[in-house]
Amino acid sequence: MINVSQPSLGFEELAAVQEVFASNWIGKGARVDAFEAAFAEHIGVGSENVATLNSCTEALFLSMQLLGIGPGDDVVLPTLSFVAQANAIAAHGARPVFCDVDPRTQNPTLDDVKAALTPRTKAVMVLHFGGLPGEVREIAEFCRARGIYLIEDSANSVASRVDGQACGTFGDIGAWSFDYAKMVVAVDGGMIYARDPALIERARRISFFGLEQESNSSQAERHANRWWDIEVGSFGRRTIMNDVHAAVGHVQLGKLPSFVAHRKLVTERYNALLADVPGVVTPPPPPPGHENSYYFYWIQLPVGLRDQVAKELYARSIYTTYRYTPLHQVKAYGSDVSLPKAEQAAECTLNLPIHQALTESDVDTVVTALREVMAAHVL
């Protein structure tokens, strides 16, 4: 099976894990600190602006708590988003308000966001679909002028930038994922960014039971007496990253430039080989100044054909998929809006395999199979 995504892990990651094992400390420690510092440098911020977590989902849930979003608040987000975004909003008693998207990029435009605003809108949440940045700079400037928080789910966009600025840093809070399917894999894990370092200090406390951080002097005094005593400043939980995951993530982060370069080559090969296939529309190129992570490679097909094409490709051992289900059509969120551009995109878009291990031969196999399947359905 040619997978739609898969990790690329090797001896360097195993060696890093072996070093952690040899240290006899596998909890949160020096490797977590090093990974946070390296990631902060990668996105161009200080270490005081980021903190590791056990998942990107936790970062999204935590963003609601940090920004005081709850009952009576609305949060605008694109309907083509991962379920974790809407769950984070709804779980805190706020209301997810879904907006439409550009049908080609599948990112919301500023006009899409504006159309979904309500008098109760407290925040906007965006996802950079497939690693392609949307109008994030324009949306960020609008939100800041209106006093509306902006949260960026950057799970798709670990290497994406606009005019040199990393996606995830335009808003008040950014979140990244390092699970098995992402470009930087830490076995599992996430990272949260906050423009205000005070929010990161609070995030660190909440993610470790709400325990108060101590100064060096108070630590020395306690270790000389009762070092086991604790002080709880908030009712937190345990959602920290450990040194094993951080060690793997740190190695992977060092490989990210080569991963992006390979995915770009895969994208360019797909674009060239699919340019003349009837009925197939390739992804839009990024605008000037926009750097893509190449996390997804998506094509768009005539309406009514996508599902059949996916089935026939699967029968040929080629796994494809579509991300994401339009959330305004998920009953749990209680939305009754009509979002025609997103609905159109969701009916005709298909994600083809793209990952670091994909070879030219794999791409050729996918393209040949797609050509044959399309020839049987499109005149």
Residue, then its C-alpha position, 0 to 999 in steps of 0.5 A: m500500500i502506498n500510504v497517504s502519509q507516514p513518518s520517516l524515523g531512523f537510527e538518529e532518532l533511536a540513538a537519541v532515545q538510547e541516550v535518554f534511557a542511559s540517563n535514567w531520566i525519561g520524564k520532563g527534563a533537559r531534552v524537553d528544554a532543548f526541544e523547546a529552545a530549538f523550536a522557538e528558534h525555528i519559528g523566530v521567537g524566544s523560549e519564553n513564548v513556547a511550551t511543549l505539551n502532550s498534543c496539539t489538541e491539548a494546546l487548543f483546549l488550553s488556549m480556551q482556558l488561557l484566553g478566558i473563552g467560555p459560556g456566552d462567547d462565540v469562536v469563528l473557525p473554518t468549517l474545513s477544520f479538524v474536530a479538535q478545534a470545534n471540540a475545544i470550543a464546545a467543551h468550554g461552553a463557547r459556541p463554534v461559529f463556522c465560516d466558509v472557505d476559498p474552494r481552491t485553497q480551502n482556507p478562509t478569506l478575511d471576507d469569510v471570517k467577517a461574514a461569520l462574526t457575531p456580537r459575541t465573537k471573542a476569538v477567531m481560529v484558523l487552520h493553514f490547510g495542507g500547509l498552505p498559508g491563507e490570508v493570515r496576516e490580513i486576518a491577524e491585523f483585522c482581529r487585533a484592530r477589533g480586539i478579537y483573539l486569533i488562535e492558529d492551529s498550525a498542525n499542518s504548517v510547521a514550516s509555513r511562513v508569510d513574508g518570513q514570519a512563521c505561521g502560528t505566530f501571527g495571532d495570540i496563540g499558536a499550536w503545533s502537532f508532532d504525532y505519527a502523521k505529522m512532518v516533525v514526529a515526536v511519537d506524540g506531542g504538541m507545542i503551544y506559542a503565546r505572544d504574551p510570555a505570561l500566558i506560557e508561564r500559566a500554561r506550564r503550571i496548568s499542564f503540570f497539575g497547577l503546581e506553583q513554580e518556585s524561585n531558586s531560593s525557595q527551592a533551596e530552602r525547601h530542599a533543606n527542609r520539606w522538599w515534598d510539600i507542594e502549593v497548588g495555584s490552579f486546578g490543572r492537569r498533567t499534559i506535559m511532554n517527556d524527554v523520550h518524545a522530545a529527543v525524537g522531536h528534536v532530531q526530526l526538527g533538524k531534518l525538517p528542511s530536507f523533509v520540506a525539500h523532498r515534499k516540494l519535489v513530490t508536489e512539483r512532480y505531481n503537478a507536471l504529470l497531472a497537468d494534462v489529465p482531463g478532470v483533474v485540477t492540481p493545488p493552487p500555488p502559494p502567492p508571493g511571499h508565502e512558503n508552503s509546508y507541502y503537508f497535503y497534496w490535494i486534487q479536485l475532481p468533477v463533483g460526484l466522482r471523488d468517492q469512486v476514484a478513491k475506491e478504485l485507487y484503494a483497490r490498486s493499493i493506493y491510499t487516499t483520503y479527504r481532510y476535513t469533514p465540514l464541521h457545520q454538517v456534524k450534528a454534535y455542533g448544532s449548526d444550521v448554516s449553509l456554506p456553499k464554497a466549503e461544501q463544494a470543496a468537500e465533495c470534489t477534493l482528494n488528498l493523494p499520498i505525500h510524505q518524505a519516503l515517497t519515491e519518484s516511482d511511487v509518484d509515477t505509480v499513483v499518477t498512472a493509476l489515476r490516469e487510468v481511473m479517470a480515463a474510464h470516467v471522464l470523456 
